[in-house]
Amino acid sequence: MSDGSESRAAAPAARTEPALRSDGGYETASNARESSTRRPTAVDGGRSGSWYRQLFVVAETEYRLAVRGRWAVALAAIFAAFALGLTTFSGASVGPEGFERTVASLAALAVYLVPLLALAFGYDVIVGREESGWLQTLFSLPIDRSWIVVGAAVGRAVVLASAAVIGFGIAGGFLLWEFGFAGFGTYVAFLLAAVGLALAFLAIGVLVSTVASEKTHALGTALLAWAWFVLVHDLLGFGVIAAFDLSETAVSVLLMANPTGIFRALVLGSLGAAGDAGFAAVLAETGVSSPILIGALLAWIVVPIALAALAVRRRRV
């Protein structure tokens, strides 16, 4: 008799004992029943929250990790050091000719420096997480895999763009103090084009990181991509244009196939004759308008990330 009464007395207490929630918190049995009735509205296809909330959470986390890892400070310092050094020596050798010649020198530097830093910053965003063991944990969360890739790219894009603006902006401040506002719009156009170039190569790095099976493979592919877009493409472009009588449409396609060519054409559009030199002058003769160039540069940012978001669905961890 005593055993039966004890079991009946313990039954209500067991019903009110807290149950472990999926998010790590605790809820009572009554709250669990209430949350189960609301669950169909909170979960869509096994994924919690709306897509923009998933994107924001991943992007914010990636941004905090990049800032905590001193990437933001390092990138801004590199951009500022090279820009200030080139601005100082360019001003000393050429004289205070204004912004245009200085911007032309900075554009020549940015073609090599910006893609290299962007690829170095983005080549391990996915494959690096896998080798450290975090990617499997991320994939187990109620977040779509595509939004994990897009969010990580957005978080790193904010860090990279901020570093470019701060680094090159410091040099721009010195130029503004030396030359005044005359021609400052040219430097702003260069700065925006440099940010677009950085984001394009960051997107390429994210795509490489998504399809690569190992971190070393991603690094090698990123270096090959830098060599192709920065060095080899221009040499082949010279050869093709010299060997064949290409139409303006064909030259425009050749221009659009390389984000560094788009960057040069955008900077040349603001410099005029001050930047006419080499293959960049040939590209400038295509007559492609600035809105088309901007749209092509945006495509170089969006398309690789979209391909990475599709490729990550087939990735096995």
Summary of the structure (lengths in Angstrom):
residues: 317
radius of gyration: 26.3
end to end distance: 56.7
largest distance: 104.1
contacts: 1018
relative contact order: 0.12
helix: 81%
strand: 3%
